[in-house]
Amino acid sequence: MTDQQFYNSDDAAGLRQPLVDADRGGMSRTFINLWPYMWPSDRPDLKRRVVYASLFMVLAKIVTVLVPYFYKLATDALTGELTGETKLEEWLPIILLTPVMLVVIYNIGRVVTVGLNQLRDALFASVGQFAVRQLAGIVFDHLHALSLRYHLQRRTGGLTRIIERGTKGIESIVRFSILNGLPTILEFALMAVVIWIWFDWRYVAIISVMVWGYVWFTIRASDWRISIRRDMNDSDTDANSKAIDSLLNFETVKYFGNERLEGERFGESMKRYEYSATRVWTSLAWLNFGQAVIMGAGLVACMILSVYAVQAGEQTLGDFVMINTLLMQLFIPLNFIGFIYREIRQGFADLEDMFRILSVKREITDKPDAAAIDISEGEIEFDHVGFYYDEDRQILKDVSFKVPAGKTVAIVGPSGAGKSTISRLLFRFYDVIEGSIRIDGQDLRDVTQQSLRANIGMVPQDTVLFNETVAYNIRYGRPGATREEIESAAEMAQIGDFIRSLPDGFETEVGERGLKLSGGEKQRVAIARTLLKAPPILILDEATSALDTQTEQEIQSALDIVSRDRTTVVIAHRLSTIVSADEILVLQKGSIVERGTHRALLKKKGLYSEMWNRQREATEAEERLRLARESDKMGILTRKKPAN
């Protein structure tokens, strides 16, 4: 089953509606959609577990109904009212009708009931967890299938909280609908039959009215509590988002000394959560109290009838004890009805946000007949490409250029000119609005995204590493790579000696987002990762712009190795890194305003020449400042040198 089965057809706005909501109208529909996970067609072992669990459930309920009867017999035996000639007593051997044996049988029945219920739970555990795993996997895969646009707008902390609550909601729905919902209905039916046989219709009528009132009150109160639960979920998501965001920006908080500000922001969110959570628990208290009043009224009515019957000699004291025990036993599944309904409704409320994520339509999808891209040479062509994120702000305007196979084309320009958008379009994070992009004559919209991205390597400006080992992060370029291939890629990226100098070598943990490594070290890991991937096409997206001059020069030599004999697109901020490019494109306000080699563009004395001169002056000023500092340092050392 895929996430497609959780949607209605596209609505007028083009967004799919999730087949789940916390309102009663959507509950049966959602159960239908969840059923394949409770009865998985490709897992006969889990189906057998469901069957066995159901069998133990039925046996447990039969024993549960019989247990109060032995309590009645024990009471009658102690009072001398046990005749052995009525109802089931005549079927029991005399030896079992002694008070001691009846007490033993009564307690054995209780133990057997617990044992059967635990067997049921144990058998069904893997079924419930299978459903949780499958549905959580669908959401995770769907998140990775959504566009970059969605992920640029999301809040990581809130998203993780939504998924966490949603998976727990799935477990509640699956678990309580099968493990508790059906057993409760079965137990009530059996209890009603027993009460009708041993007593009369008046007791059944009272109990039926009590159960109806109990269920009606529980449903109405639970529906009211759903809106409160939604408010609490929203407050919880907001508080968690602020906490995660603050911790991810720990250094920035410290730079500005804004710990108090962050504490106040988090405190305000938690204050709203506190208010909502208090309302949730207060409303639960009122719900429990109302249920107790309804059940108490039914118990009083039935016991008064039994008192009159005992006084009239129509019932024994054991019958009085039995009706009380049966009703107390009935309260357990009744409590479960309320609990189950509350848990399922709350599960739906928790699921709403997660299924709202599933309802987000994928912006970029493969065509039904899309084939894997076939790259023989690696020529890239932008043909009159136009693109915008918002209609009122055009990013690229009629952009056309070619990157011949094995050549390097650099793209430069002021901030906001559209340079990084070109790399995103090449990876097909977005589709072009106008024109087309082709690789070896194949339109990117006609090939599968997976095959396209498998053939393009990227070294970004801001390399973010996984919180794993150095080896894991390099192997990410090709998960099946051997240790020797990983070490070879590290050597080519000129980071092998550094890695071996670490305490744990290639098994050293790099920390959250790779923060244990410097900017240059992270870039080298990214280069090694790309070398291991060995793609025919390479994108260098301002790969050295965040580094100092010396580190930039070291990284540049490694980048030269990576791009050798590959079709390469370089998005550059520092022009000194692309002087040897086969062609340089100058973007301004989304259009190519100049193109040519470094030498030819300098001769034009246009925008590129102005950018080059400004950067050269800045570099020369930086160099003069460095030399001046070194000179001052040498002077200080000379003055401190003692006389002979």
ZAMARGU-4260 file (C-alpha; in steps of 0.2 Angstrom, whole numbers, plus 5000, padded with zeros to 4 digits):
<rodrens>
0) 5000/5000/5000 | 5006/5017/4996 | 5002/5035/5002 | 4991/5036/4987 | 4978/5026/4996
5) 4976/5039/5009 | 4969/5053/4997 | 4953/5058/4989 | 4954/5063/4971 | 4961/5080/4968
10) 4950/5095/4973 | 4948/5111/4964 | 4964/5119/4972 | 4974/5104/4966 | 4978/5097/4983
15) 4973/5080/4989 | 4962/5078/5004 | 4969/5065/5017 | 4957/5050/5020 | 4958/5053/5039
20) 4951/5066/5051 | 4946/5066/5069 | 4928/5068/5066 | 4917/5053/5066 | 4912/5055/5048
25) 4930/5050/5043 | 4933/5037/5056 | 4926/5022/5047 | 4934/5027/5031 | 4951/5028/5039
30) 4948/5011/5047 | 4946/5004/5030 | 4962/5012/5024 | 4971/5005/5039 | 4965/4988/5038
35) 4978/4981/5025 | 4991/4985/5039 | 4981/4975/5052 | 4978/4961/5039 | 4994/4962/5028
40) 4991/4952/5012 | 5010/4948/5010 | 5013/4942/5028 | 5004/4926/5031 | 5013/4924/5048
45) 5005/4940/5054 | 4988/4934/5048 | 4991/4919/5058 | 4995/4929/5073 | 4979/4939/5071
50) 4969/4923/5070 | 4977/4915/5086 | 4975/4932/5095 | 4957/4932/5091 | 4955/4914/5097
55) 4963/4918/5113 | 4952/4934/5115 | 4936/4924/5113 | 4942/4911/5126 | 4947/4925/5138
60) 4929/4933/5137 | 4920/4916/5139 | 4931/4913/5155 | 4928/4931/5161 | 4909/4928/5160
65) 4910/4912/5169 | 4921/4918/5184 | 4907/4927/5193 | 4896/4912/5193 | 4909/4902/5203
70) 4910/4917/5215 | 4891/4915/5217 | 4893/4896/5220 | 4906/4899/5233 | 4895/4912/5242
75) 4880/4900/5242 | 4891/4886/5248 | 4896/4896/5263 | 4878/4901/5267 | 4871/4884/5265
80) 4860/4889/5250 | 4869/4878/5237 | 4857/4865/5232 | 4867/4857/5218 | 4850/4854/5208
85) 4849/4870/5198 | 4856/4877/5183 | 4875/4873/5180 | 4877/4865/5198 | 4870/4849/5192
90) 4883/4847/5179 | 4898/4849/5192 | 4905/4835/5202 | 4900/4836/5221 | 4919/4838/5226
95) 4920/4854/5216 | 4905/4862/5225 | 4914/4864/5242 | 4918/4882/5247 | 4937/4879/5246
100) 4937/4871/5229 | 4925/4885/5222 | 4936/4898/5228 | 4951/4890/5220 | 4941/4888/5204
105) 4936/4906/5205 | 4954/4912/5206 | 4961/4900/5193 | 4948/4907/5181 | 4954/4925/5185
110) 4972/4919/5182 | 4967/4910/5166 | 4958/4926/5160 | 4974/4936/5163 | 4985/4923/5154
115) 4974/4922/5139 | 4973/4941/5137 | 4992/4942/5139 | 4994/4929/5125 | 4983/4939/5114
120) 4993/4955/5117 | 5009/4946/5114 | 5003/4938/5098 | 4996/4955/5091 | 5012/4965/5096
125) 5021/4962/5080 | 5005/4966/5070 | 5003/4983/5078 | 5022/4987/5076 | 5021/4981/5058
130) 5007/4994/5054 | 5017/5008/5063 | 5033/5004/5054 | 5024/5003/5037 | 5015/5019/5039
135) 5029/5029/5047 | 5040/5023/5032 | 5026/5030/5020 | 5027/5047/5028 | 5046/5047/5028
140) 5047/5042/5010 | 5034/5055/5005 | 5044/5069/5014 | 5059/5065/5004 | 5048/5065/4988
145) 5042/5083/4991 | 5049/5097/4983 | 5064/5108/4989 | 5051/5122/4990 | 5042/5113/5004
150) 5057/5109/5014 | 5063/5127/5013 | 5047/5132/5022 | 5046/5118/5035 | 5050/5119/5053
155) 5061/5104/5058 | 5056/5103/5076 | 5038/5104/5072 | 5039/5091/5058 | 5048/5078/5069
160) 5035/5081/5083 | 5020/5079/5071 | 5028/5062/5065 | 5031/5056/5082 | 5013/5060/5088
165) 5006/5053/5072 | 5015/5036/5073 | 5009/5034/5091 | 4992/5039/5085 | 4993/5024/5072
170) 4998/5012/5086 | 4983/5018/5096 | 4970/5016/5082 | 4977/4999/5076 | 4980/4992/5094
175) 4963/4998/5102 | 4952/4994/5087 | 4958/4976/5087 | 4964/4972/5104 | 4951/4981/5114
180) 4937/4986/5103 | 4931/4969/5097 | 4934/4961/5114 | 4923/4974/5123 | 4909/4971/5111
185) 4910/4953/5113 | 4911/4953/5132 | 4896/4965/5133 | 4886/4953/5122 | 4890/4938/5132
190) 4887/4947/5149 | 4870/4952/5143 | 4865/4934/5138 | 4871/4928/5156 | 4861/4941/5165
195) 4846/4937/5155 | 4847/4918/5159 | 4851/4920/5177 | 4840/4935/5181 | 4827/4942/5170
200) 4823/4955/5157 | 4822/4970/5169 | 4841/4969/5173 | 4845/4968/5155 | 4834/4983/5151
205) 4842/4993/5165 | 4859/4988/5159 | 4855/4993/5141 | 4849/5010/5146 | 4865/5012/5157
210) 4876/5007/5142 | 4867/5018/5130 | 4869/5033/5141 | 4887/5029/5145 | 4891/5027/5126
215) 4881/5043/5121 | 4889/5053/5135 | 4907/5047/5131 | 4905/5051/5113 | 4898/5068/5116
220) 4912/5073/5129 | 4926/5065/5118 | 4920/5075/5103 | 4921/5091/5114 | 4938/5086/5120
225) 4945/5084/5102 | 4946/5103/5099 | 4955/5105/5115 | 4967/5091/5110 | 4971/5100/5094
230) 4975/5116/5103 | 4987/5106/5114 | 4995/5098/5099 | 4998/5115/5090 | 5006/5122/5106
235) 5017/5107/5108 | 5022/5108/5090 | 5026/5127/5092 | 5036/5124/5108 | 5046/5110/5101
240) 5050/5120/5085 | 5057/5134/5095 | 5067/5123/5106 | 5075/5114/5091 | 5078/5130/5081
245) 5086/5138/5096 | 5098/5123/5099 | 5102/5121/5081 | 5108/5140/5082 | 5117/5137/5099
250) 5132/5147/5093 | 5122/5162/5087 | 5113/5163/5103 | 5130/5163/5112 | 5137/5176/5100
255) 5123/5189/5104 | 5121/5183/5123 | 5102/5180/5119 | 5099/5165/5131 | 5086/5175/5141
260) 5077/5180/5125 | 5077/5162/5119 | 5071/5156/5136 | 5057/5169/5135 | 5051/5163/5118
265) 5051/5145/5123 | 5043/5150/5140 | 5029/5158/5130 | 5026/5143/5120 | 5026/5131/5135
270) 5014/5143/5143 | 5001/5140/5129 | 5005/5122/5130 | 5002/5122/5149 | 4985/5130/5147
275) 4980/5118/5134 | 4986/5103/5143 | 4978/5108/5159 | 4961/5109/5149 | 4964/5092/5142
280) 4966/5084/5159 | 4952/5094/5167 | 4940/5089/5153 | 4946/5071/5156 | 4941/5073/5174
285) 4924/5078/5170 | 4922/5064/5157 | 4927/5051/5170 | 4916/5059/5183 | 4901/5058/5172
290) 4904/5040/5167 | 4905/5035/5185 | 4888/5044/5189 | 4880/5034/5174 | 4888/5017/5179
295) 4883/5020/5198 | 4865/5024/5194 | 4864/5007/5184 | 4873/4998/5198 | 4861/5005/5211
300) 4845/5000/5201 | 4851/4982/5198 | 4856/4979/5216 | 4840/4986/5223 | 4830/4974/5212
305) 4841/4960/5218 | 4839/4966/5236 | 4820/4964/5235 | 4822/4947/5226 | 4833/4940/5240
310) 4821/4947/5253 | 4807/4939/5244 | 4816/4922/5243 | 4817/4923/5224 | 4836/4924/5224
315) 4850/4918/5235 | 4863/4929/5243 | 4875/4921/5230 | 4864/4929/5217 | 4865/4946/5225
320) 4884/4944/5225 | 4884/4938/5207 | 4874/4952/5200 | 4886/4964/5209 | 4901/4955/5202
325) 4894/4954/5184 | 4890/4973/5184 | 4907/4977/5191 | 4915/4966/5178 | 4904/4974/5165
330) 4911/4991/5171 | 4928/4985/5165 | 4924/4984/5146 | 4913/4999/5148 | 4927/5009/5155
335) 4937/5002/5140 | 4923/5008/5128 | 4926/5025/5134 | 4945/5023/5135 | 4945/5015/5118
340) 4935/5029/5110 | 4945/5042/5118 | 4961/5035/5113 | 4955/5032/5095 | 4948/5049/5094
345) 4964/5056/5101 | 4974/5045/5089 | 4964/5053/5075 | 4968/5070/5081 | 4987/5066/5082
350) 4986/5058/5065 | 4978/5074/5057 | 4994/5084/5055 | 5004/5069/5049 | 4991/5065/5036
355) 4990/5083/5031 | 5009/5081/5027 | 5004/5066/5016 | 4991/5077/5008 | 5004/5089/5001
360) 5005/5086/4983 | 5022/5082/4975 | 5028/5096/4965 | 5040/5086/4954 | 5035/5069/4948
365) 5041/5057/4935 | 5031/5054/4920 | 5023/5037/4918 | 5034/5033/4904 | 5050/5041/4911
370) 5066/5031/4907 | 5083/5031/4915 | 5094/5045/4908 | 5107/5038/4896 | 5123/5049/4897
375) 5136/5045/4884 | 5145/5061/4884 | 5137/5073/4897 | 5133/5088/4886 | 5122/5101/4895
380) 5110/5113/4886 | 5099/5126/4893 | 5087/5131/4879 | 5078/5148/4882 | 5075/5144/4900
385) 5063/5155/4910 | 5059/5152/4929 | 5052/5160/4944 | 5047/5155/4962 | 5033/5168/4962
390) 5025/5175/4947 | 5029/5193/4952 | 5047/5190/4953 | 5056/5182/4938 | 5072/5173/4942
395) 5079/5167/4925 | 5074/5176/4909 | 5077/5167/4892 | 5094/5159/4898 | 5102/5149/4884
400) 5120/5141/4885 | 5129/5124/4882 | 5142/5115/4892 | 5151/5104/4880 | 5156/5086/4886
405) 5171/5087/4897 | 5172/5106/4898 | 5170/5118/4912 | 5158/5133/4911 | 5158/5145/4926
410) 5143/5156/4931 | 5146/5172/4940 | 5136/5187/4944 | 5129/5198/4958 | 5119/5191/4973
415) 5101/5187/4967 | 5106/5185/4949 | 5100/5167/4948 | 5116/5157/4949 | 5111/5144/4962
420) 5094/5142/4954 | 5103/5135/4939 | 5110/5121/4949 | 5093/5117/4957 | 5085/5116/4940
425) 5099/5104/4934 | 5095/5093/4949 | 5077/5095/4944 | 5072/5101/4962 | 5060/5112/4951
430) 5054/5111/4933 | 5057/5125/4921 | 5043/5137/4918 | 5048/5141/4900 | 5061/5132/4888
435) 5070/5116/4892 | 5085/5109/4900 | 5093/5094/4891 | 5108/5082/4894 | 5114/5073/4879
440) 5098/5078/4870 | 5087/5071/4884 | 5074/5083/4892 | 5076/5082/4911 | 5057/5081/4912
445) 5057/5065/4902 | 5069/5055/4913 | 5068/5048/4930 | 5074/5059/4944 | 5083/5045/4953
450) 5094/5042/4937 | 5097/5060/4934 | 5103/5064/4951 | 5114/5048/4951 | 5124/5055/4937
455) 5127/5073/4944 | 5139/5077/4958 | 5138/5092/4969 | 5150/5101/4980 | 5140/5115/4989
460) 5146/5131/4998 | 5139/5125/5015 | 5143/5107/5017 | 5132/5099/5030 | 5137/5082/5036
465) 5128/5068/5045 | 5130/5065/5063 | 5140/5050/5059 | 5158/5044/5056 | 5170/5052/5043
470) 5169/5035/5034 | 5150/5035/5033 | 5150/5053/5026 | 5162/5049/5013 | 5153/5032/5009
475) 5137/5042/5007 | 5143/5046/4989 | 5142/5027/4985 | 5134/5017/4999 | 5142/5000/4992
480) 5160/5007/4992 | 5173/4997/5000 | 5185/5003/5014 | 5199/5004/5001 | 5189/5015/4989
485) 5184/5027/5003 | 5202/5029/5009 | 5207/5031/4990 | 5194/5045/4988 | 5200/5053/5004
490) 5218/5053/4997 | 5213/5061/4981 | 5203/5075/4991 | 5219/5078/5001 | 5211/5074/5017
495) 5218/5056/5020 | 5233/5062/5032 | 5221/5073/5042 | 5209/5059/5045 | 5222/5047/5050
500) 5228/5059/5063 | 5211/5059/5072 | 5210/5048/5087 | 5198/5036/5079 | 5203/5039/5061
505) 5189/5036/5048 | 5178/5030/5063 | 5178/5048/5071 | 5161/5055/5074 | 5159/5072/5065
510) 5145/5079/5076 | 5129/5087/5072 | 5130/5094/5054 | 5149/5091/5055 | 5152/5104/5067
515) 5167/5095/5074 | 5177/5099/5058 | 5182/5115/5051 | 5175/5123/5035 | 5190/5117/5025
520) 5189/5099/5032 | 5171/5098/5029 | 5173/5103/5011 | 5187/5090/5008 | 5175/5077/5015
525) 5162/5083/5002 | 5175/5082/4988 | 5180/5064/4994 | 5161/5060/4994 | 5159/5067/4976
530) 5175/5058/4970 | 5168/5041/4977 | 5151/5044/4968 | 5161/5047/4952 | 5148/5056/4942
535) 5150/5061/4924 | 5143/5079/4928 | 5149/5090/4942 | 5142/5106/4950 | 5153/5116/4961
540) 5141/5129/4969 | 5152/5142/4977 | 5162/5128/4985 | 5176/5139/4991 | 5167/5156/4994
545) 5166/5153/5013 | 5184/5149/5016 | 5199/5160/5019 | 5212/5163/5005 | 5224/5150/5010
550) 5211/5136/5013 | 5203/5141/4996 | 5219/5138/4987 | 5221/5121/4995 | 5203/5116/4991
555) 5204/5122/4974 | 5218/5110/4969 | 5207/5096/4976 | 5192/5103/4965 | 5203/5103/4950
560) 5206/5084/4952 | 5187/5081/4955 | 5182/5091/4939 | 5196/5083/4928 | 5188/5075/4912
565) 5170/5079/4919 | 5157/5091/4912 | 5158/5104/4925 | 5147/5119/4930 | 5155/5131/4942
570) 5144/5144/4951 | 5158/5156/4958 | 5159/5170/4970 | 5178/5172/4970 | 5183/5175/4952
575) 5200/5169/4955 | 5194/5151/4955 | 5187/5151/4938 | 5200/5160/4927 | 5204/5143/4918
580) 5186/5139/4914 | 5182/5136/4896 | 5168/5148/4896 | 5162/5161/4909 | 5144/5167/4909
585) 5139/5183/4918 | 5122/5183/4925 | 5113/5199/4930 | 5095/5200/4935 | 5091/5183/4928
590) 5099/5186/4911 | 5116/5182/4903 | 5124/5199/4899 | 5141/5193/4895 | 5150/5177/4890
595) 5167/5172/4885 | 5184/5167/4893 | 5192/5176/4907 | 5204/5185/4896 | 5191/5190/4883
600) 5179/5196/4897 | 5192/5207/4904 | 5195/5215/4887 | 5177/5220/4886 | 5178/5230/4902
605) 5160/5226/4906 | 5152/5219/4922 | 5164/5205/4924 | 5179/5217/4922 | 5172/5228/4936
610) 5169/5213/4947 | 5187/5206/4944 | 5194/5223/4948 | 5184/5225/4964 | 5189/5208/4970
615) 5207/5211/4966 | 5208/5227/4975 | 5200/5218/4990 | 5213/5204/4989 | 5227/5216/4988
620) 5221/5226/5003 | 5219/5210/5013 | 5237/5205/5008 | 5244/5222/5013 | 5235/5220/5030
625) 5242/5203/5032 | 5260/5209/5028 | 5258/5224/5040 | 5253/5213/5054 | 5267/5201/5051
630) 5279/5216/5051 | 5272/5223/5067 | 5274/5205/5075 | 5292/5204/5069 | 5296/5222/5076
635) 5289/5217/5093 | 5300/5201/5094 | 5315/5212/5089 | 5312/5224/5103 | 5310/5211/5115
640) 5326/5202/5110 | 5339/5204/5125 | 5356/5213/5121 | 5372/5203/5121
</rodrens>
